[in-house]
Amino acid sequence: MQETIITPGSGVGSIWKTISQMRSNFPMSWELAKRMLIRDIRAMYRQSVLGYAWILFPPLASSIIWIYLNNQKIININTGSVPYPIFVLSGNLLWAVFNGTLSGMLSSLLDARSMLSKINIPHESLLISSFGKAAVNSLVPLLLLIPILPFYLKSFSAQMLLFPLGVLLIMLMGSMFAILLIPIATLYTDTARGIQLVLRFAFFLTPVVYPPPQAGIAKFICDLNPLSPLLITTRSWLIGDGPTYVSIMMIATVAIVLLLAVAIVIYKISIPYLIERLSA
């Protein structure tokens, strides 16, 4: 009788094998992701009267409330030479990009749990389609800035061309957190609820509707918040005024890309085990 010896494989070898498999599956994953994305976008607001206009309402409504509170002196937020309406609208829209990408990708990937346990498809296709769906929901509200900017800004500067780069980095950060949280959120449904609660607090701890604090505990929290320099700098690029953290942005770009790559590999390795747990 032939003797077969089974030994554990190298962890590094398993990672490289996963990366190679993802690379070979990419053409099929891309095609499948496009089909799923088109299907999801068409079905998103099919039975809605206002349709895709609902994507615009949350950041616009939040901005109107903050503008009203500031105009009525219920709160007193000084944004210097920048009119508060464009300051708070741009901040809310950038927060919607981060929040929408993180929550949207997490929700889409969690909704696909039952499909993963029944159909064998490239797992990367779910990442691509969920990112595309979150991108549509996050980027469409930015169109509000096109008719509004000319009313508040006296001139346009070259640094405005960097605004899309900042938006992309914010989206990638949201994607990174979503993919890292998928293994935990798949096993424990409390995770998604907890994330929503954390995001509600994070909105007020991030300089979305107010300038970055200059002293005290608020400044300390703002400095620790990884989203703060991205949001502050991206908004400053758009409105042409305010602090910019270019060196931090460069470091953040490298860190986000590396962590996103690590998150995708972790996701790819963990998915078979998660499917096994879900099917048990």
N, C-alpha and C positions, 0 to 999 in steps of 0.2 A: 504494500500500500504506500502510495506516495505521501510523503509528509509535507505539510504546508505550514510555514511559520509566518504568523502575522505580527508585525511590529508597528509601533506608532510612527507616523511620518514626521518629517521635520516641520516645525511650525513655520519657518521661513519658506520652505519649499511649498507648503500649502498656500501661503500668501501669494507667492509668485504664480502658482498654478491658477489661483483665483483671478489674478490680474490678467493672465493670458487668456483665460476663458471669457472674461468680460470683453476683452479686445476682439476676440474672434466672433462673439455674439453681437457685437455692436451693430452691424448692418441690419440684422433681423430685428434687434431691439428697437432701432430707430424707426423702422417701417411700422412695427406694431404700435409703438408709442404714438406715432402720428395718427394712426387710425383711432386709437383710444381717445386721444386728445380731441379730435374733431367730433367724435361721438359725444363726449362729455360736455363740450362747449355748446353743441346744438341742443342737448337735453337740459342744460343748466336752468334756463328760464323759459322753457317751451310753453308752460301753462301759466305764465305771468303776463299781466297786462302791460306793465312798464318794461318788462324784459331786462336788458343789460343796464338800464338806468339805475337799477338797484345797486350796482357796483359803486356808483358815484355817491349815493346818499350817505353812508356812514361817515366818511371823512368830512364831507361837506356839512352835515348836520352838527358834528362835533365842533367844527371850526366856527360855525355861526353862534353856537352857545358860548364859546370862549370869547368871541368878539363882543357879544352882547354883555357878558359879565365885565369885560374890561372897559367898554364904553360907559357902562352905568356905574363905574368905580366900585363895584362890588369886590373886584380884585384890581390891583394896580401893578401891571406888568410893563416895565419900561424897556422898549426894544431900540432905543436910540433913534437914529435917523431912518430906520426901516419901519414903514407902517405896520401896525400890529396885524391887520387882516392878512397881508401876504406872508407875514412871519408865521402866524399860527396855521394858515392853510398849507403852506409848504411843509411845516413840521408834521402836521397831521397826515399829509399824503405820504411822507417818507416813513412815518410810523406804520401806516397802513401797508406799505410795501413789506416791511419786516414782519409785522403781525400776520399779514395775509399769506406770505410765503411760508412762514413757520407753521401756522395753524392749517393752512390749505394743504400743504404737502403731508402733514401728519394725518389729517383727516382722510385724504385720498388714499394714502398707503394703508391706513387702518381699515377703510371700507373694502379694500381688496383682499382682506384676509381669507374670506371664504373662497374667493376665486383661486388664490394661491394653493389652497389645500385640495382643489379639484382639478385644476388645469396646469399642466407643465409648460410654462412660458418663461422666456428670459426675464429674470427679476429686474434687470436694469431698465426694461421698458416701462415698468411702473414708476421708477424714479424720474425718467424723462417726461412721461405723460403728466405726472403729478406736478412736476416743476413747471411744465408749460401751462397747465390749468391755473396754478397759483400765480404765474407771471401775468396771465390775462387779467385775473381778478385784481392784481396789485398794480399793474401798470396803466390800465384803462383810466382810473381816477386821475392820474397825472395829466391827462388831457385837459382837465379843468384849468391848469396853469396857462394854457395857450391864450385864451381870451382875457384872462385876468391880469397877467403880468404887465402888459402895456399900460394899464391904468395906475399902477403903483411904482413902477420903475422908470426913471427918467432916461436911462440909456442902457444899452446892452454891452456887456464886456466879454472879452475872449475867454475868461475863466468859466463862463456859463457852459462852454463846450465840455467841461469836465463833469458836469452834472450827471449825464448818463453813466459815467464810470462809477460815481458814488452810489447811484441807484443800484447798479449791478452788484457792487460789493455788499450792499445791505441785503439784497436778495440772496446772495451766496451765503451770507452769515445766517439768515433765516433757514435756508436749506440745510446748512451744516447741522444746526441744532435739531432740526426735524429728523434728519437721518440718524443722528446719534441717539435720539430718544425712541426710535422705532422699536428696537428689541424689547425695551422695558415696557413701552406703551402697548405692545402687542400682547404681552403676558398679563399686564395689570391695567384694567380699564380706568382705575383711579388716576393714572398718570395724565391722561388727556384732560381730565377735569382740573387736576392740580396745575397743569400748564396754563390753562385759561385764567385761573385765579392769579398765578404769578404774573401773567402778562398785564392784568388789570393794575396791579401794584407797580409794575415796571413802567407803565405809561407815565405815572406821576413822578417816578424816580429818574426818568430820562428827560432832558431838556427839549421836550416836544413843543410845549406851549409857552415856555419861558426861556430866557437866555441862560447860558451856563452859569451856575453860582460861582461867586468869587471867593467865598470863605465859608468856614463852618462845616458841619456834618454833611450838608447838602453837596458841597464841593467835593468832599471825600468820597461820597457815594457816586457822584457823577464821574469822578476820575476812575473809579473801579468798574464802572459800567462799560462793557466792551462796545456797546452800540453808540454811546455818546459821541466819541470823536468822529465816527462815520456820519452820523446824522448832522452834527454841528457843521462839519466841513462841507458836506454835500449841500446843505441849505445855504451856507455862506457862498459857495460857488454859484448858486442860482441867483440869490438876491444881491450879490456883489458887496456885501458888508457882513462883518462879524468875524470871529476867530476862525482860523484854519489850522489844522494839525496835519500838515503834509507828511512829516516824518513818521508820525503815528499811523497815518493812512498807508504808507508804504510798508511798514512792518505788519499792519493788519492784513494787507493784501496777501503777503507771503503766508502768514499764519492761517488765514481763512482757506486759501487754496490747499495747503498741506493738510489741515484738519478735515477739509471736505473730502479729500482723497482718502484719508484714513477712515472717515465715516462711511464712505461708499464700500470700501473693502470689508469693514466690520459688518455692514448690512448684508453684503453678498455672502459672507461666511456664515452669518447667524441665521439667514432665512431658512435653510433646510431644517435646522433644529427647531425653529419656531413653527414651521409647518407640521413637524412631527408632534410637537406639543399640542397644536390646535386640532390635529386629527385624532389625538388620543381620546 
